[in-house]
Amino acid sequence: MSLAGKCILIADDEEGIRDLFRFTLEPLGVEVVTVSDGWEAFEAVQLRGFDLIILDVHMPRLSGPEVLVKIRELRPAQRVLVVSSSSDASHAFEQRVSEFGASACLYKPVELDELLSAIERALSEGGKAA
């Protein structure tokens, strides 16, 4: 599957993660939009549709789970991948990502091959993006 022409929103409060994902995806022809907290992610989703959203669990202002609930209300068919810190002792949300409508939960540090595979799987799922 080609990712060229896709638009992906990356919502993560860690600049290094945002940059890593952008530098991995842009050479593949992906338009990458980045935001640094949950509220910015929700604002971006209100303004436009994305083929996929990569959403960190732990962010300022609105957490990943809070943003995901708001996204589901606004765009029920939106494809979302969740990324979480593997150092988090409680993985209650991460273990229930499918209940919240996320395609998968990846744990940091994310291997780039794993990231690309998860993106391709999420984009090939049935239904249409936002």
RODRENSE-61455 format. One record per residue: residue in one letter; x, y, z of N, C-alpha, C, O, CB in turn. Coordinates in nm, 3 decimals, padded with zeros to 5 digits. Glycine has a CB too. Layout:
<vodrens>
+---+---------+---------+---------+---------+---------+---------+---------+---------+---------+---------+---------+---------+---------+---------+---------+
! r !     n.x !     n.y !     n.z !    ca.x !    ca.y !    ca.z !     c.x !     c.y !     c.z !     o.x !     o.y !     o.z !    cb.x !    cb.y !    cb.z !
+---+---------+---------+---------+---------+---------+---------+---------+---------+---------+---------+---------+---------+---------+---------+---------+
! A !       X !       Y !       Z !       X !       Y !       Z !       X !       Y !       Z !       X !       Y !       Z !       X !       Y !       Z !
...
+---+---------+---------+---------+---------+---------+---------+---------+---------+---------+---------+---------+---------+---------+---------+---------+
</vodrens>
This chain:
<vodrens>
+---+---------+---------+---------+---------+---------+---------+---------+---------+---------+---------+---------+---------+---------+---------+---------+
! r !     n.x !     n.y !     n.z !    ca.x !    ca.y !    ca.z !     c.x !     c.y !     c.z !     o.x !     o.y !     o.z !    cb.x !    cb.y !    cb.z !
+---+---------+---------+---------+---------+---------+---------+---------+---------+---------+---------+---------+---------+---------+---------+---------+
! M !  00.084 ! -00.118 !  00.000 !  00.000 !  00.000 !  00.000 !  00.089 !  00.124 !  00.000 !  00.186 !  00.133 !  00.075 ! -00.096 !  00.000 !  00.122 !
! S !  00.054 !  00.218 ! -00.084 !  00.127 !  00.344 ! -00.088 !  00.066 !  00.442 !  00.011 ! -00.056 !  00.453 !  00.021 !  00.127 !  00.404 ! -00.232 !
! L !  00.151 !  00.511 !  00.083 !  00.103 !  00.614 !  00.175 !  00.100 !  00.752 !  00.111 !  00.053 !  00.848 !  00.172 !  00.190 !  00.616 !  00.300 !
! A !  00.151 !  00.762 ! -00.011 !  00.156 !  00.891 ! -00.080 !  00.017 !  00.951 ! -00.091 ! -00.079 !  00.882 ! -00.125 !  00.219 !  00.876 ! -00.220 !
! G !  00.008 !  01.079 ! -00.060 ! -00.118 !  01.150 ! -00.070 ! -00.204 !  01.141 !  00.055 ! -00.308 !  01.207 !  00.062 ! -00.194 !  01.098 ! -00.185 !
! K ! -00.164 !  01.062 !  00.152 ! -00.240 !  01.051 !  00.278 ! -00.205 !  01.169 !  00.368 ! -00.098 !  01.228 !  00.357 ! -00.211 !  00.915 !  00.350 !
! C ! -00.297 !  01.202 !  00.457 ! -00.272 !  01.308 !  00.554 ! -00.290 !  01.249 !  00.693 ! -00.394 !  01.193 !  00.726 ! -00.369 !  01.429 !  00.532 !
! I ! -00.185 !  01.262 !  00.776 ! -00.184 !  01.204 !  00.910 ! -00.159 !  01.313 !  01.012 ! -00.066 !  01.393 !  00.999 ! -00.078 !  01.093 !  00.921 !
! L ! -00.242 !  01.315 !  01.116 ! -00.224 !  01.404 !  01.229 ! -00.147 !  01.329 !  01.338 ! -00.186 !  01.218 !  01.376 ! -00.361 !  01.457 !  01.283 !
! I ! -00.040 !  01.389 !  01.386 !  00.039 !  01.330 !  01.495 !  00.022 !  01.420 !  01.617 !  00.062 !  01.537 !  01.615 !  00.190 !  01.315 !  01.456 !
! A ! -00.038 !  01.365 !  01.722 ! -00.061 !  01.440 !  01.846 !  00.023 !  01.377 !  01.957 ! -00.009 !  01.269 !  02.007 ! -00.213 !  01.441 !  01.885 !
! D !  00.130 !  01.446 !  01.994 !  00.220 !  01.395 !  02.097 !  00.289 !  01.513 !  02.161 !  00.332 !  01.605 !  02.091 !  00.325 !  01.294 !  02.039 !
! D !  00.301 !  01.513 !  02.294 !  00.366 !  01.625 !  02.361 !  00.518 !  01.617 !  02.357 !  00.586 !  01.711 !  02.398 !  00.320 !  01.630 !  02.505 !
! E !  00.572 !  01.506 !  02.307 !  00.718 !  01.493 !  02.293 !  00.760 !  01.535 !  02.152 !  00.725 !  01.471 !  02.053 !  00.763 !  01.348 !  02.322 !
! E !  00.835 !  01.644 !  02.145 !  00.879 !  01.697 !  02.016 !  00.960 !  01.593 !  01.938 !  00.946 !  01.583 !  01.816 !  00.963 !  01.823 !  02.036 !
! G !  01.044 !  01.516 !  02.008 !  01.126 !  01.415 !  01.942 !  01.042 !  01.309 !  01.872 !  01.078 !  01.263 !  01.764 !  01.218 !  01.349 !  02.042 !
! I !  00.931 !  01.270 !  01.932 !  00.841 !  01.171 !  01.871 !  00.774 !  01.232 !  01.748 !  00.767 !  01.169 !  01.643 !  00.735 !  01.122 !  01.972 !
! R !  00.724 !  01.355 !  01.762 !  00.660 !  01.421 !  01.648 !  00.758 !  01.430 !  01.531 !  00.723 !  01.400 !  01.417 !  00.611 !  01.563 !  01.687 !
! D !  00.882 !  01.472 !  01.559 !  00.982 !  01.485 !  01.454 !  01.017 !  01.350 !  01.392 !  01.027 !  01.338 !  01.270 !  01.108 !  01.551 !  01.509 !
! L !  01.036 !  01.248 !  01.476 !  01.069 !  01.115 !  01.425 !  00.960 !  01.065 !  01.331 !  00.990 !  01.016 !  01.222 !  01.087 !  01.016 !  01.542 !
! F !  00.834 !  01.077 !  01.372 !  00.724 !  01.029 !  01.287 !  00.717 !  01.112 !  01.158 !  00.697 !  01.057 !  01.050 !  00.589 !  01.037 !  01.365 !
! R !  00.733 !  01.245 !  01.169 !  00.728 !  01.331 !  01.050 !  00.841 !  01.295 !  00.953 !  00.817 !  01.281 !  00.833 !  00.738 !  01.479 !  01.090 !
! F !  00.964 !  01.281 !  01.005 !  01.078 !  01.251 !  00.919 !  01.069 !  01.111 !  00.859 !  01.131 !  01.084 !  00.756 !  01.208 !  01.265 !  00.998 !
! T !  00.993 !  01.023 !  00.921 !  00.970 !  00.889 !  00.866 !  00.863 !  00.892 !  00.757 !  00.875 !  00.823 !  00.655 !  00.929 !  00.791 !  00.978 !
! L !  00.758 !  00.970 !  00.778 !  00.641 !  00.966 !  00.689 !  00.650 !  01.061 !  00.569 !  00.607 !  01.026 !  00.460 !  00.519 !  00.998 !  00.767 !
! E !  00.705 !  01.179 !  00.588 !  00.707 !  01.276 !  00.479 !  00.780 !  01.225 !  00.354 !  00.731 !  01.249 !  00.244 !  00.772 !  01.404 !  00.526 !
! P !  00.895 !  01.156 !  00.367 !  00.960 !  01.105 !  00.245 !  00.874 !  01.002 !  00.169 !  00.901 !  00.974 !  00.052 !  01.092 !  01.042 !  00.282 !
! L !  00.772 !  00.946 !  00.235 !  00.682 !  00.850 !  00.170 !  00.565 !  00.920 !  00.102 !  00.475 !  00.854 !  00.049 !  00.630 !  00.749 !  00.272 !
! G !  00.566 !  01.054 !  00.103 !  00.460 !  01.130 !  00.038 !  00.341 !  01.161 !  00.126 !  00.235 !  01.200 !  00.077 !  00.413 !  01.056 ! -00.081 !
! V !  00.358 !  01.144 !  00.257 !  00.250 !  01.170 !  00.351 !  00.253 !  01.317 !  00.392 !  00.359 !  01.372 !  00.422 !  00.261 !  01.079 !  00.476 !
! E !  00.136 !  01.380 !  00.393 !  00.125 !  01.513 !  00.452 !  00.110 !  01.492 !  00.602 !  00.018 !  01.424 !  00.647 !  00.003 !  01.595 !  00.392 !
! V !  00.201 !  01.551 !  00.680 !  00.202 !  01.532 !  00.824 !  00.166 !  01.664 !  00.892 !  00.226 !  01.768 !  00.865 !  00.340 !  01.479 !  00.873 !
! V !  00.068 !  01.658 !  00.980 !  00.031 !  01.771 !  01.064 !  00.063 !  01.730 !  01.207 !  00.024 !  01.621 !  01.250 ! -00.122 !  01.812 !  01.047 !
! T !  00.134 !  01.816 !  01.282 !  00.169 !  01.781 !  01.420 !  00.110 !  01.881 !  01.517 !  00.100 !  02.001 !  01.488 !  00.321 !  01.773 !  01.437 !
! V !  00.071 !  01.830 !  01.634 !  00.025 !  01.913 !  01.744 !  00.087 !  01.859 !  01.872 !  00.127 !  01.743 !  01.879 ! -00.133 !  01.915 !  01.753 !
! S !  00.094 !  01.946 !  01.975 !  00.169 !  01.908 !  02.095 !  00.082 !  01.878 !  02.216 !  00.135 !  01.846 !  02.323 !  00.264 !  02.015 !  02.129 !
! D ! -00.050 !  01.888 !  02.203 ! -00.135 !  01.850 !  02.316 ! -00.273 !  01.809 !  02.267 ! -00.307 !  01.824 !  02.150 ! -00.146 !  01.966 !  02.416 !
! G ! -00.351 !  01.756 !  02.360 ! -00.480 !  01.701 !  02.325 ! -00.579 !  01.804 !  02.274 ! -00.656 !  01.776 !  02.182 ! -00.538 !  01.632 !  02.442 !
! W ! -00.577 !  01.922 !  02.333 ! -00.671 !  02.025 !  02.288 ! -00.640 !  02.067 !  02.145 ! -00.731 !  02.084 !  02.064 ! -00.666 !  02.147 !  02.382 !
! E ! -00.511 !  02.084 !  02.111 ! -00.473 !  02.117 !  01.974 ! -00.516 !  02.007 !  01.877 ! -00.558 !  02.035 !  01.765 ! -00.320 !  02.140 !  01.964 !
! A ! -00.507 !  01.883 !  01.921 ! -00.550 !  01.771 !  01.837 ! -00.698 !  01.782 !  01.806 ! -00.740 !  01.767 !  01.691 ! -00.520 !  01.635 !  01.904 !
! F ! -00.778 !  01.809 !  01.908 ! -00.923 !  01.821 !  01.888 ! -00.955 !  01.941 !  01.797 ! -01.041 !  01.931 !  01.710 ! -00.996 !  01.836 !  02.023 !
! E ! -00.885 !  02.052 !  01.817 ! -00.906 !  02.168 !  01.730 ! -00.874 !  02.135 !  01.585 ! -00.947 !  02.175 !  01.494 ! -00.821 !  02.287 !  01.777 !
! A ! -00.765 !  02.062 !  01.562 ! -00.726 !  02.025 !  01.426 ! -00.832 !  01.938 !  01.361 ! -00.862 !  01.954 !  01.242 ! -00.591 !  01.953 !  01.426 !
! V ! -00.888 !  01.844 !  01.437 ! -00.991 !  01.754 !  01.383 ! -01.119 !  01.831 !  01.352 ! -01.193 !  01.794 !  01.261 ! -01.019 !  01.640 !  01.483 !
! Q ! -01.146 !  01.936 !  01.427 ! -01.263 !  02.018 !  01.399 ! -01.248 !  02.094 !  01.267 ! -01.347 !  02.122 !  01.199 ! -01.287 !  02.117 !  01.513 !
! L ! -01.124 !  02.127 !  01.232 ! -01.098 !  02.208 !  01.113 ! -01.091 !  02.129 !  00.983 ! -01.122 !  02.181 !  00.876 ! -00.971 !  02.282 !  01.131 !
! R ! -01.050 !  02.001 !  00.992 ! -01.031 !  01.923 !  00.869 ! -01.031 !  01.774 !  00.899 ! -01.019 !  01.732 !  01.014 ! -00.901 !  01.962 !  00.799 !
! G ! -01.045 !  01.696 !  00.794 ! -01.039 !  01.551 !  00.807 ! -00.896 !  01.501 !  00.787 ! -00.815 !  01.564 !  00.719 ! -01.133 !  01.485 !  00.707 !
! F ! -00.867 !  01.386 !  00.846 ! -00.737 !  01.321 !  00.832 ! -00.760 !  01.176 !  00.794 ! -00.859 !  01.115 !  00.835 ! -00.653 !  01.332 !  00.964 !
! D ! -00.669 !  01.120 !  00.717 ! -00.677 !  00.978 !  00.685 ! -00.651 !  00.895 !  00.810 ! -00.706 !  00.786 !  00.826 ! -00.576 !  00.941 !  00.574 !
! L ! -00.567 !  00.948 !  00.899 ! -00.532 !  00.876 !  01.022 ! -00.485 !  00.976 !  01.127 ! -00.426 !  01.079 !  01.094 ! -00.420 !  00.769 !  00.995 !
! I ! -00.514 !  00.944 !  01.253 ! -00.463 !  01.023 !  01.365 ! -00.379 !  00.930 !  01.451 ! -00.422 !  00.821 !  01.487 ! -00.580 !  01.089 !  01.449 !
! I ! -00.258 !  00.975 !  01.484 ! -00.172 !  00.903 !  01.578 ! -00.174 !  00.983 !  01.707 ! -00.129 !  01.097 !  01.711 ! -00.023 !  00.884 !  01.522 !
! L ! -00.228 !  00.921 !  01.811 ! -00.264 !  00.992 !  01.933 ! -00.189 !  00.937 !  02.053 ! -00.201 !  00.819 !  02.086 ! -00.414 !  00.984 !  01.956 !
! D ! -00.110 !  01.023 !  02.119 ! -00.042 !  00.984 !  02.242 ! -00.144 !  00.977 !  02.356 ! -00.239 !  01.057 !  02.359 !  00.074 !  01.083 !  02.276 !
! V ! -00.126 !  00.885 !  02.447 ! -00.219 !  00.871 !  02.559 ! -00.202 !  00.984 !  02.660 ! -00.301 !  01.042 !  02.705 ! -00.198 !  00.736 !  02.628 !
! H ! -00.078 !  01.015 !  02.695 ! -00.051 !  01.113 !  02.801 ! -00.009 !  01.246 !  02.742 !  00.106 !  01.262 !  02.699 !  00.057 !  01.061 !  02.896 !
! M ! -00.103 !  01.342 !  02.740 ! -00.076 !  01.475 !  02.686 ! -00.138 !  01.581 !  02.776 ! -00.233 !  01.553 !  02.850 ! -00.130 !  01.488 !  02.541 !
! P ! -00.084 !  01.703 !  02.771 ! -00.143 !  01.813 !  02.847 ! -00.280 !  01.854 !  02.791 ! -00.317 !  01.821 !  02.679 ! -00.049 !  01.933 !  02.846 !
! R ! -00.353 !  01.926 !  02.873 ! -00.483 !  01.986 !  02.844 ! -00.593 !  01.883 !  02.823 ! -00.692 !  01.885 !  02.896 ! -00.473 !  02.074 !  02.723 !
! L ! -00.581 !  01.795 !  02.727 ! -00.673 !  01.682 !  02.710 ! -00.587 !  01.559 !  02.690 ! -00.494 !  01.560 !  02.609 ! -00.772 !  01.704 !  02.589 !
! S ! -00.618 !  01.453 !  02.761 ! -00.543 !  01.328 !  02.743 ! -00.587 !  01.260 !  02.614 ! -00.689 !  01.295 !  02.555 ! -00.564 !  01.233 !  02.864 !
! G ! -00.509 !  01.162 !  02.571 ! -00.547 !  01.085 !  02.453 ! -00.686 !  01.026 !  02.462 ! -00.764 !  01.040 !  02.368 ! -00.448 !  00.975 !  02.432 !
! P ! -00.721 !  00.960 !  02.574 ! -00.856 !  00.906 !  02.586 ! -00.965 !  01.013 !  02.577 ! -01.069 !  00.989 !  02.515 ! -00.870 !  00.833 !  02.717 !
! E ! -00.942 !  01.129 !  02.637 ! -01.040 !  01.237 !  02.629 ! -01.056 !  01.286 !  02.486 ! -01.168 !  01.311 !  02.440 ! -00.999 !  01.354 !  02.720 !
! V ! -00.944 !  01.300 !  02.415 ! -00.950 !  01.343 !  02.275 ! -01.021 !  01.238 !  02.190 ! -01.103 !  01.272 !  02.104 ! -00.807 !  01.369 !  02.220 !
! L ! -00.991 !  01.112 !  02.215 ! -01.052 !  01.005 !  02.135 ! -01.204 !  01.005 !  02.150 ! -01.275 !  00.986 !  02.051 ! -00.996 !  00.869 !  02.177 !
! V ! -01.254 !  01.027 !  02.270 ! -01.399 !  01.035 !  02.291 ! -01.457 !  01.151 !  02.210 ! -01.560 !  01.135 !  02.145 ! -01.432 !  01.053 !  02.442 !
! K ! -01.391 !  01.267 !  02.213 ! -01.439 !  01.383 !  02.138 ! -01.432 !  01.359 !  01.986 ! -01.522 !  01.399 !  01.912 ! -01.355 !  01.507 !  02.176 !
! I ! -01.325 !  01.294 !  01.942 ! -01.312 !  01.263 !  01.799 ! -01.426 !  01.171 !  01.756 ! -01.486 !  01.192 !  01.650 ! -01.174 !  01.197 !  01.768 !
! R ! -01.456 !  01.070 !  01.836 ! -01.565 !  00.976 !  01.804 ! -01.698 !  01.046 !  01.790 ! -01.780 !  01.010 !  01.705 ! -01.575 !  00.867 !  01.911 !
! E ! -01.722 !  01.148 !  01.874 ! -01.847 !  01.224 !  01.865 ! -01.853 !  01.304 !  01.736 ! -01.958 !  01.314 !  01.672 ! -01.861 !  01.318 !  01.986 !
! L ! -01.740 !  01.360 !  01.697 ! -01.733 !  01.447 !  01.579 ! -01.720 !  01.368 !  01.450 ! -01.786 !  01.400 !  01.350 ! -01.617 !  01.543 !  01.592 !
! R ! -01.636 !  01.265 !  01.450 ! -01.606 !  01.186 !  01.330 ! -01.603 !  01.038 !  01.368 ! -01.496 !  00.982 !  01.392 ! -01.470 !  01.229 !  01.267 !
! P ! -01.719 !  00.975 !  01.373 ! -01.728 !  00.836 !  01.421 ! -01.641 !  00.736 !  01.344 ! -01.597 !  00.637 !  01.402 ! -01.869 !  00.790 !  01.413 !
! A ! -01.615 !  00.761 !  01.217 ! -01.539 !  00.665 !  01.136 ! -01.389 !  00.696 !  01.131 ! -01.314 !  00.628 !  01.060 ! -01.593 !  00.662 !  00.995 !
! Q ! -01.344 !  00.797 !  01.206 ! -01.203 !  00.837 !  01.201 ! -01.112 !  00.722 !  01.243 ! -01.136 !  00.656 !  01.344 ! -01.179 !  00.958 !  01.292 !
! R ! -01.008 !  00.698 !  01.164 ! -00.908 !  00.596 !  01.199 ! -00.806 !  00.657 !  01.295 ! -00.756 !  00.768 !  01.273 ! -00.836 !  00.541 !  01.072 !
! V ! -00.776 !  00.584 !  01.404 ! -00.687 !  00.634 !  01.508 ! -00.594 !  00.523 !  01.553 ! -00.636 !  00.410 !  01.576 ! -00.768 !  00.690 !  01.627 !
! L ! -00.466 !  00.559 !  01.567 ! -00.368 !  00.473 !  01.634 ! -00.331 !  00.540 !  01.765 ! -00.316 !  00.662 !  01.770 ! -00.239 !  00.449 !  01.544 !
! V ! -00.319 !  00.463 !  01.870 ! -00.282 !  00.515 !  02.001 ! -00.137 !  00.477 !  02.029 ! -00.094 !  00.364 !  02.002 ! -00.378 !  00.461 !  02.113 !
! V ! -00.061 !  00.572 !  02.085 !  00.078 !  00.548 !  02.124 !  00.088 !  00.577 !  02.272 !  00.038 !  00.679 !  02.320 !  00.179 !  00.636 !  02.041 !
! S !  00.155 !  00.488 !  02.346 !  00.165 !  00.505 !  02.490 !  00.307 !  00.476 !  02.537 !  00.381 !  00.400 !  02.475 !  00.065 !  00.415 !  02.562 !
! S !  00.342 !  00.537 !  02.648 !  00.470 !  00.511 !  02.711 !  00.468 !  00.373 !  02.774 !  00.378 !  00.341 !  02.852 !  00.504 !  00.619 !  02.815 !
! S !  00.566 !  00.292 !  02.742 !  00.571 !  00.158 !  02.801 !  00.610 !  00.162 !  02.948 !  00.603 !  00.061 !  03.018 !  00.671 !  00.071 !  02.724 !
! S !  00.650 !  00.280 !  02.996 !  00.685 !  00.292 !  03.137 !  00.562 !  00.317 !  03.224 !  00.573 !  00.320 !  03.347 !  00.785 !  00.405 !  03.156 !
! D !  00.447 !  00.333 !  03.161 !  00.323 !  00.356 !  03.234 !  00.282 !  00.227 !  03.306 !  00.260 !  00.124 !  03.242 !  00.211 !  00.404 !  03.139 !
! A !  00.272 !  00.234 !  03.436 !  00.240 !  00.114 !  03.514 !  00.098 !  00.064 !  03.489 !  00.074 ! -00.057 !  03.492 !  00.259 !  00.142 !  03.662 !
! S !  00.005 !  00.155 !  03.466 ! -00.133 !  00.115 !  03.444 ! -00.166 !  00.124 !  03.296 ! -00.166 !  00.232 !  03.238 ! -00.230 !  00.203 !  03.527 !
! H ! -00.194 !  00.011 !  03.235 ! -00.227 !  00.009 !  03.093 ! -00.376 ! -00.014 !  03.072 ! -00.416 ! -00.072 !  02.971 ! -00.147 ! -00.099 !  03.021 !
! A ! -00.459 !  00.031 !  03.165 ! -00.603 !  00.006 !  03.157 ! -00.662 !  00.058 !  03.026 ! -00.734 ! -00.014 !  02.957 ! -00.675 !  00.071 !  03.276 !
! F ! -00.630 !  00.182 !  02.991 ! -00.684 !  00.236 !  02.866 ! -00.626 !  00.164 !  02.747 ! -00.698 !  00.126 !  02.655 ! -00.655 !  00.386 !  02.856 !
! E ! -00.494 !  00.146 !  02.748 ! -00.427 !  00.084 !  02.634 ! -00.482 ! -00.055 !  02.606 ! -00.491 ! -00.097 !  02.491 ! -00.276 !  00.077 !  02.659 !
! Q ! -00.519 ! -00.127 !  02.711 ! -00.573 ! -00.262 !  02.693 ! -00.714 ! -00.259 !  02.636 ! -00.764 ! -00.361 !  02.589 ! -00.572 ! -00.337 !  02.825 !
! R ! -00.778 ! -00.143 !  02.640 ! -00.915 ! -00.132 !  02.591 ! -00.927 ! -00.043 !  02.468 ! -01.036 !  00.005 !  02.437 ! -01.004 ! -00.077 !  02.701 !
! V ! -00.816 ! -00.020 !  02.397 ! -00.819 !  00.074 !  02.284 ! -00.925 !  00.038 !  02.180 ! -00.987 !  00.127 !  02.123 ! -00.683 !  00.080 !  02.217 !
! S ! -00.945 ! -00.090 !  02.155 ! -01.045 ! -00.126 !  02.053 ! -01.186 ! -00.087 !  02.097 ! -01.270 ! -00.054 !  02.013 ! -01.039 ! -00.277 !  02.025 !
! E ! -01.212 ! -00.089 !  02.228 ! -01.343 ! -00.044 !  02.277 ! -01.364 !  00.103 !  02.248 ! -01.477 !  00.148 !  02.228 ! -01.356 ! -00.071 !  02.427 !
! F ! -01.254 !  00.179 !  02.246 ! -01.262 !  00.322 !  02.217 ! -01.253 !  00.349 !  02.067 ! -01.256 !  00.465 !  02.025 ! -01.150 !  00.395 !  02.291 !
! G ! -01.243 !  00.244 !  01.987 ! -01.242 !  00.261 !  01.843 ! -01.106 !  00.286 !  01.782 ! -01.098 !  00.328 !  01.667 ! -01.330 !  00.371 !  01.808 !
! A ! -00.999 !  00.261 !  01.855 ! -00.866 !  00.277 !  01.797 ! -00.824 !  00.149 !  01.727 ! -00.862 !  00.039 !  01.768 ! -00.763 !  00.315 !  01.907 !
! S ! -00.747 !  00.162 !  01.622 ! -00.701 !  00.046 !  01.546 ! -00.601 ! -00.038 !  01.622 ! -00.604 ! -00.161 !  01.615 ! -00.640 !  00.091 !  01.415 !
! A ! -00.513 !  00.029 !  01.697 ! -00.408 ! -00.043 !  01.770 ! -00.346 !  00.050 !  01.872 ! -00.364 !  00.171 !  01.867 ! -00.299 ! -00.098 !  01.672 !
! C ! -00.272 ! -00.009 !  01.964 ! -00.193 !  00.067 !  02.060 ! -00.048 !  00.025 !  02.044 ! -00.014 ! -00.093 !  02.055 ! -00.243 !  00.044 !  02.208 !
! L !  00.037 !  00.122 !  02.019 !  00.181 !  00.099 !  02.007 !  00.248 !  00.155 !  02.132 !  00.203 !  00.254 !  02.190 !  00.239 !  00.164 !  01.877 !
! Y !  00.357 !  00.090 !  02.173 !  00.427 !  00.134 !  02.292 !  00.562 !  00.195 !  02.257 !  00.636 !  00.141 !  02.175 !  00.445 !  00.018 !  02.389 !
! K !  00.593 !  00.307 !  02.322 !  00.722 !  00.373 !  02.302 !  00.830 !  00.294 !  02.376 !  00.802 !  00.238 !  02.482 !  00.718 !  00.521 !  02.353 !
! P !  00.950 !  00.286 !  02.322 !  00.989 !  00.342 !  02.192 !  00.933 !  00.257 !  02.078 !  00.945 !  00.134 !  02.079 !  01.143 !  00.351 !  02.181 !
! V !  00.873 !  00.323 !  01.981 !  00.809 !  00.254 !  01.869 !  00.913 !  00.225 !  01.762 !  00.986 !  00.314 !  01.718 !  00.694 !  00.339 !  01.810 !
! E !  00.920 !  00.099 !  01.721 !  01.006 !  00.063 !  01.608 !  00.941 !  00.118 !  01.481 !  00.820 !  00.107 !  01.464 !  01.026 ! -00.094 !  01.599 !
! L !  01.020 !  00.177 !  01.393 !  00.963 !  00.241 !  01.274 !  00.893 !  00.140 !  01.183 !  00.791 !  00.173 !  01.123 !  01.072 !  00.313 !  01.197 !
! D !  00.946 !  00.018 !  01.172 !  00.878 ! -00.084 !  01.091 !  00.742 ! -00.117 !  01.150 !  00.644 ! -00.135 !  01.077 !  00.964 ! -00.212 !  01.082 !
! E !  00.735 ! -00.124 !  01.283 !  00.609 ! -00.151 !  01.351 !  00.511 ! -00.036 !  01.328 !  00.392 ! -00.059 !  01.304 !  00.632 ! -00.173 !  01.503 !
! L !  00.560 !  00.088 !  01.334 !  00.477 !  00.205 !  01.309 !  00.418 !  00.200 !  01.168 !  00.297 !  00.216 !  01.150 !  00.558 !  00.334 !  01.328 !
! L !  00.504 !  00.177 !  01.069 !  00.457 !  00.176 !  00.931 !  00.357 !  00.062 !  00.907 !  00.258 !  00.081 !  00.837 !  00.575 !  00.162 !  00.835 !
! S !  00.382 ! -00.053 !  00.965 !  00.288 ! -00.166 !  00.951 !  00.154 ! -00.132 !  01.013 !  00.049 ! -00.160 !  00.955 !  00.345 ! -00.292 !  01.017 !
! A !  00.155 ! -00.070 !  01.131 !  00.030 ! -00.033 !  01.199 ! -00.045 !  00.073 !  01.119 ! -00.168 !  00.068 !  01.111 !  00.059 !  00.019 !  01.340 !
! I !  00.027 !  00.168 !  01.061 ! -00.038 !  00.270 !  00.977 ! -00.103 !  00.206 !  00.856 ! -00.218 !  00.235 !  00.824 !  00.065 !  00.377 !  00.932 !
! E ! -00.030 !  00.117 !  00.788 ! -00.086 !  00.051 !  00.670 ! -00.209 ! -00.033 !  00.705 ! -00.307 ! -00.033 !  00.631 !  00.020 ! -00.037 !  00.603 !
! R ! -00.203 ! -00.105 !  00.818 ! -00.319 ! -00.184 !  00.862 ! -00.439 ! -00.094 !  00.890 ! -00.551 ! -00.123 !  00.848 ! -00.284 ! -00.267 !  00.988 !
! A ! -00.414 !  00.016 !  00.961 ! -00.522 !  00.106 !  00.997 ! -00.587 !  00.168 !  00.872 ! -00.709 !  00.182 !  00.865 ! -00.471 !  00.216 !  01.090 !
! L ! -00.504 !  00.205 !  00.775 ! -00.556 !  00.267 !  00.653 ! -00.627 !  00.168 !  00.562 ! -00.710 !  00.207 !  00.480 ! -00.444 !  00.333 !  00.578 !
! S ! -00.595 !  00.040 !  00.577 ! -00.661 ! -00.060 !  00.490 ! -00.788 ! -00.116 !  00.553 ! -00.858 ! -00.195 !  00.489 ! -00.564 ! -00.174 !  00.460 !
! E ! -00.819 ! -00.076 !  00.678 ! -00.941 ! -00.123 !  00.742 ! -01.061 ! -00.069 !  00.667 ! -01.055 !  00.034 !  00.600 ! -00.945 ! -00.080 !  00.890 !
! G ! -01.170 ! -00.141 !  00.680 ! -01.294 ! -00.099 !  00.614 ! -01.341 !  00.036 !  00.662 ! -01.293 !  00.087 !  00.764 ! -01.404 ! -00.201 !  00.635 !
! G ! -01.433 !  00.091 !  00.591 ! -01.486 !  00.222 !  00.627 ! -01.403 !  00.330 !  00.565 ! -01.299 !  00.304 !  00.505 ! -01.492 !  00.240 !  00.777 !
! K ! -01.449 !  00.452 !  00.578 ! -01.373 !  00.562 !  00.520 ! -01.331 !  00.660 !  00.627 ! -01.394 !  00.672 !  00.732 ! -01.456 !  00.634 !  00.413 !
! A ! -01.223 !  00.727 !  00.599 ! -01.169 !  00.822 !  00.695 ! -01.261 !  00.941 !  00.704 ! -01.338 !  00.972 !  00.613 ! -01.028 !  00.866 !  00.656 !
! A ! -01.250 !  01.007 !  00.817 ! -01.322 !  01.131 !  00.845 ! -01.388 !  01.179 !  00.722 ! -01.455 !  01.283 !  00.723 ! -01.230 !  01.239 !  00.899 !
+---+---------+---------+---------+---------+---------+---------+---------+---------+---------+---------+---------+---------+---------+---------+---------+
</vodrens>
